Amino acid sequence: METPGKRKRTNLDYEKKQKIVQYSKLHPKSSQQELANHFTTLWNIDVKRRTVGDIFLESNQLKNDDS
């Protein structure tokens, strides 16, 4: 039985994270998976659903710190 290898880490710069957040505001009915698929195709890098979720958590924390 094969064991799965470690997952490859996806590092996105601040600009790409901003683009994901902006795109999600323009398309509020898109799921995190749909957003991940869109940007995987657009940038030709593997963006996972969890990465998109982490970006949203990070952006919410930044908003709360500013308040």
C-alpha positions in Angstrom: 0.0 0.0 0.0 1.4 3.4 -1.0 1.4 6.2 1.5 0.7 9.6 0.1 3.7 12.0 0.1 3.7 15.4 1.7 1.5 18.0 0.1 3.3 20.7 -1.7 3.0 24.1 0.0 1.6 26.9 -2.1 3.1 30.3 -1.3 1.1 33.2 -2.8 2.4 36.7 -2.6 0.3 39.6 -1.2 -0.9 40.7 -4.6 -2.3 37.3 -5.5 -4.0 37.0 -2.1 -5.6 40.5 -2.7 -6.8 39.4 -6.2 -8.5 36.3 -4.7 -10.3 38.4 -2.1 -11.3 41.0 -4.6 -12.6 38.4 -7.0 -14.6 36.7 -4.3 -16.3 40.1 -3.5 -17.2 40.4 -7.2 -18.5 36.8 -7.2 -20.0 36.3 -3.8 -21.8 33.1 -4.7 -18.6 31.3 -5.8 -17.5 28.5 -3.4 -13.9 28.3 -2.1 -13.4 25.3 -4.4 -14.7 27.3 -7.4 -12.3 30.1 -6.6 -9.4 27.7 -6.1 -10.2 26.1 -9.5 -10.4 29.5 -11.2 -7.0 30.8 -9.9 -5.4 27.4 -10.5 -6.3 27.7 -14.2 -5.6 31.4 -14.4 -2.1 31.3 -12.8 -1.1 27.7 -13.7 -0.2 27.0 -10.1 -2.0 24.6 -7.7 -4.3 26.7 -5.5 -6.2 24.5 -3.1 -9.6 25.1 -1.4 -7.8 25.2 2.0 -5.5 27.9 0.7 -8.4 30.1 -0.3 -10.0 29.5 3.1 -6.8 30.5 4.9 -6.6 33.7 2.8 -10.2 34.6 3.9 -9.3 33.9 7.6 -6.2 36.0 7.3 -8.1 38.9 5.6 -10.8 38.8 8.3 -8.2 39.0 11.0 -6.5 42.0 9.4 -9.9 43.8 9.2 -10.5 43.0 12.9 -7.1 44.2 13.9 -7.7 47.6 12.2 -11.0 48.1 14.1 
